[in-house]
Amino acid sequence: MAKQKKSSPQARQEMTGLERLGLRVSSMINHPIAQAQRWVTIHRLDTDGDMEWEEVMGLLAETPELDLTFNDDESVTVRWEPQSADDRDLVVEKDWEEERVEEEAPF
């Protein structure tokens, strides 16, 4: 009988603080209630490092569709306007044109 090699357990990769905070903020913004009311308040946790918090808040502040209000308790309220039907149609139409161009025959 042949001996089976024991595979070494793969090292589990931990998420960085920046990844963890980014996922939490993304999840909060994409939550159905936040999407319905078009705002969410993000509270800074004790586990959120200064660099990570500044990085994520900086990325949000650079996003033109978002309006950030920095509150006295170190939380941040993020607000956004709903996309108009014309904007959504333009995005869909643009995606369709790009897809159609990619599918054209090479001759």
N, C-alpha and C positions, 0 to 999 in steps of 0.2 A: 504494500500500500504506500502510495506517495504521501509525503508529509505536506500538509498545506501550510503555506507561509502565513504567518499572522501579519495582517496589515496594521501598521502603526496608526493609532488614532490621530486623525487630523487635528491640528491645533484649531481651536475655536477662535475665530476672529471677533474681537469685541468691537462694538460700534464706538466711534469717537464721540466726544461730547457735541461736536458740531453736527454730526450726522443725526444723533439722537434729538437734538433741539430742532433741527431742520424738519425731521419727520413729524415731531409733535406739532410744530407750527403749521406745517402743510396739512396735517390731519384736522387741525382745528379750523383752518380756513375752508377746507373742502367738506366739512361736516354739513349734512343737509339743513340743519337749523341755521347755521351761519350763512349758508347759501341763500336761504329763504329771506333772512333779515338783512343780508348784505353787510354784515359787520361781525366782528368777533374781538373779544378782549383777550390778549395773551398775557398771562401772568408769569413773571420770572420766578423760577424755582431756585431753591438753595443750591441745587446741583448744576445750575447753568453758570458756566464760567464767564468771566468778563469778556474775554476775547470772542468766545462763541456767540454770546448775546449780541455784542457789537457787530459781528460779521452778519448774522442773520437779520438783525434790524436794518443794517446798511443795505442788504440786498432787497429787503422789502421797500425801503425808502427810495431806492433807485427805480422801482417798478412804477411807471407813470399811471397805471390804472388804480393804484392803491393810495389811500389817504391815511397817514398815520398820525395818531394823537398820543403823545407821550404823557402818561398820567403821573400824578404825584407819588403814587404807591409803586412806581417802577414798572407798572403794567403798560401795555401798548394796545390801543384800540385801533384796529384796522378796518377801514370802510372802503367800499367800492360801489360803483354804479353798475346797474345791469347793462349788459350789451344790448344794443338795439338790434332789431331783426335784420336791418340792413347790414350791420357789422357781421352778424353771424352768417348771413347769406354770402357776403363777400369772402369770408374765410372758407366756407364750403366750396364756393365757386373756384377760388384760387387753388384749393387742394385738388379739386376735380381736374382742373387744367393741367396741373403739375403731373398728376397721375396719368392723364391721357397722353401727355408728351412722352412720358417714360414708356408707354405701351405701343408707340408708333412703330411700324415696321421699318427695318433698316434700309429699305430700298426706295 
